[in-house]
Amino acid sequence: MASPLGSPAADAWIALMVGNSRLHWGAFDGDRWIGSWHSPHLAREHLAQLKATSFRPSQWQALGIATPPLPDGRGFSQLWLASVVKSQVEGIGNGDQAPWQLHLVTLNQVPLAHTYPSLGVDRALALVGAGAVYGWPVLVIDGGTALTFTAGAAGALVGGAILPGIALQLRSLHQATDQLPSVAAQSLVWPRRWAVNTPEAIASGILHSLVAGVTDFIISWWQKFPGAQVVITGGDGPTLLAGLSRYDRDLARHLTYDPDVGFWGLRHCRHQASQG
C-alpha cells in the first residue's frame, strides 16, 4: 500500500552522485531500480524545496526537472549521497524535522581495498558497482568531465589514470590559443583523420588520439587480466563506444556500456551498511 501523501515510503530511496558538471540522480524501491535522471547543480533554495517534500515527484516537476516514473504521491525515506563537489553537499542535510535520512558516503565507507586518500569517491563507487554487478577483475572507463580509468581485482584497487575529457580538451584548445575556434562537444561527428578545415582538424586530433589511447589501456588491462570485464560509463560513454567500434570492432564487442554503474556502487554500500 502506498504511503500517505507527503510521507516517505518505507524502502524507497534516492541515490545522488554529485559530479563536476551535473547532478546524477537515481531512484530505488528497495533493491528494485526505478531509473536515473540528471540536473544541473542546484541552488540552495531548490535543494531546500526538494528536501521539504522528501523529494516527491511533484516537486521535481515544479522545478522543471524531468524524471523517470517515480512512485506517485510518495516521498523517499533515504538519500544516499556521494560528491566530488563540496558546495553541493553543503545545501543538503537532515534538519531537525526531516522525515528522511541522509547517508553521506565518503571514500572510507566504500568497501574497496588498497585505496589512496585522494582517490575520488565517484571512481571508487563505479569500480565497486561494476565489480558487484559484472564480477572481478574489472576496468571502469568513465567519460565525464575527466576521462578516468579505474581498475580493480578481488575487491581491491589495482590502479588507474586520469586525463581531460572530450569537452575539456575542446575548451582548453580554444581558451589557450589565439586562433583556434570553439568546437562544441555536442556537435561532434566522427571526423576523417586527415582534416581539411580547422574545426574538423581539432575533432580529428582529439577523437582519434583519445580512442587510440583508450584502446591501448584496454589491451594493457587484458594482458594483465585476460578476458576481464571492461565497463564504459559517463556522458561521453556512447561517443567512446562509437569511436572504439570504428577503431577496432572486435575489441568493442567485448565492452559493456552501463551509464548507471556508480549507482550500483551506492546500492552496494547500502547493503554493506545494513549488514554491519
N, C-alpha and C positions, 0 to 999 in steps of 0.2 A: 504494500500500500504506500502511496506517495506520502511524503512528509507534509505537515500543514504548511500552507503558503507562508513563506518568509522564514521557515525553519530549514536548517541544512539537513540533507539526507544523511542517514547514519554512516554509510560507507561510500558516499560519492565524494571524490576528492579531485583537486586540481594540481597539476604539475606545472611549474614555471621555470623555464630556462632563460635567464637574462643574458642576451648576447651583446656584442659591441654595437650592433646596428639596430636590432629589433628585440622585442619580447616574443618568446616562443611558448605558447600555452598548450596544455594537453589536459584532457578530462578522462577520468576513470570512474567506473561504478564497481567498487571492489577491485577485482583484477581485470574486469572487462573494459577493454579500450573503447572509448567513445569517439575520440578524434582529436585533431590538433588544429590550431589556428595561430595567426601571428598578428602583432600590432606594433606600431611604433613605440618608443619609450614614452610612458605616460606621465602627465603632470601629476603632482601630488594630490590635487583635488579630485582627479579622475580615479586614482587608486583608492582614495577615501570613499568615493561613491560605490566602487565595486566591493570594497570591504564591508560597507554598511549593510549591503544586501546579501552577504555571503556569496558573492559572485554569481548571483542569479542570472538566468538568460536575459530577462527583460532589461537589466542594467547594461549588459553588453550592447544590446540593440539601441539603447538610449545614447550610447557613446559612438554609435555608428561603426561598431566593430563586428564583422561577420564571424560567426562561429559555426561549428558543426551542430547537428540537432542535439542540444543539451536537454536533460530531463526537465519537462515543462513544470514550472512552478516550484522547482526545488533549488535550494542553495547547496553549498558544498561544505562538508564537515572539516576538511583539512586542506591546507595549501602546503605543498612540498616545493621548496624554492632553492635554486642554485643560481649563483650570479657571478659574472666576471666584471660587473659594473656596480660599484658601491652606491652610487647616488640613487639607483632604482630600488635598492634594498631599504634605504632609509625611510621611504614612504610606506612601507608595509610593516605592520606589527599587529599583535593580537589585540591590544587595547584592553581596557578594564572589563568591558561587557561583550567582547567578541564571542559570537556563538560558534566560531570555528577555530581550529588550532593551526598555528604556523610552525612549520618544521624547516628551519634553515639548514641546508646540507652544505657542509664545508668539506674540504679535501680529506680531513682526518676522519670523517664519517663515511667515506666511500670505501667499501671492502675491497681494496686493491693493495697488494703488497709492493714493496720496493719503489715507492713514490719518492719524489723530492719536493721540498717545501714550496717551490714556485710553480709546480705543475698546476695548470688550470683545472678547476673542478669540472668544467664542461668537458674537457678531454678525458678526465678520469671516468666521468659518468658514461660518456659514449662508449668507452672501452669496456667498462663493466656490463653495460647494457648489451653490447654486441656479444660479449662472452657468454652472458646468461641465455641469450636467445639463439645464437648461432654456434656456440661452442668455442673452446680454446684450442689452439692459438688463434689469434685474430688481429688483423690490422685494420684500423679505422682511418679513413681518409675523409676529412671534414672540409668541404669547400665553403667556407664562410668569409668573413672579413679577412681573416688569415686562413691560409691553407695549411692544415696540420696533418701530420702522420703520427698516429699513436698506436703502438704495438704492444701486445701482451700475450703471455702464455701461462697456463695453470694459475690463473687469478693474480698474476704479478705483472708489473710493468716491465717490458723489455727495453723500450726507449721510443724515440720519435724525432720529429723535425718540424720546423715552422718556417713558412715563407709568406710573403704578401699574397692575398687572394687576388682574383682577376680584377675586380673593381678597384682595389687599392693600387694595383700595378698601373692600370689605365690612368687613374687620378694622379699618381706620382709623376708619370711621364709628362702630363700636361702642366702640372704645377711647378715642376723643377726645370722646365725648359722654356725658352722664349718663343719657339716657332711651332712646337708640336701641338696639334689641336686636341680638344677634349673629345673622347670617344666614350659613349655610354655603354656600360656592360649589357644593358637590356637590348641594345641594337645589334649586338654581335651576331654575325653568321659565320659559319666555318670558312676561313679565308684560304685562298690559294697561297702556297708557300712563297712564291716569288711575286710579290705585290707590285702594282703599277700606280698606286696612289698612297698618300701618307696614312690616312686612317686605316686602310687595309694592311699596310706595312706594320702598323702598330699591332693590329689584331693578329697578324701572322706571327710576329715576333713573340708575343705573349702566349698565344694559344698553342702554337706548335712546340715551343720550348717547354711550356708547362706540361703538356701531355707527354712529351718525351721524358721529362723528369719524373712525373708520376709513374710512368711505365717502368723506369729504372728502379724506383723504390719498390714497386710490386715484385719485380723479378728478384731483387735482392732479398725480399721477405720470403719468397718461395724457395730460394736457395737455402735459407736458414731453416724454414719450416715447410717442406714440400707439401703442397696441397692445402695449406692453411687458409682459413677464411680471410676474405678481404671485403670490407663493408664500406661503401661510399655514402656520405650523408652531407647535409648542408645545402644552402640555397643554390650554390653552383654545382651541386652534385649532378643534375641532368646534363649540364654543359660538359663536365668532365667525362661522363659516361659516353656522350655522343662523340667527343674527341677521341677517347680511347677506342671506341668501336671503329672509327676510321683508321686509327693508327695501327691497331692490332686486334682484329675481330675475334680471333680465337682467345686471346687473353681476356677481352671484355666479357665473353660468355661465362667466365668463371667468377665474375664480380657480382656482389649483391648491393642493390641500392635500397636504403632504408632511411627516409627523412626523419624518422621518429626515434632513432636509436638512443638518443640522450634520455628520452622519457622512460625507456626500458631500464636505464640505469637508476633513475629516481624510484621506479617501482621496485627494483631490486633492493635499494636502500630501505624502502618502507617495509619490505618483507623481513629484512635482517633486523630492523628495529623491533618489529612485532615479536620476533623470536627471542630477542635479547632480554 
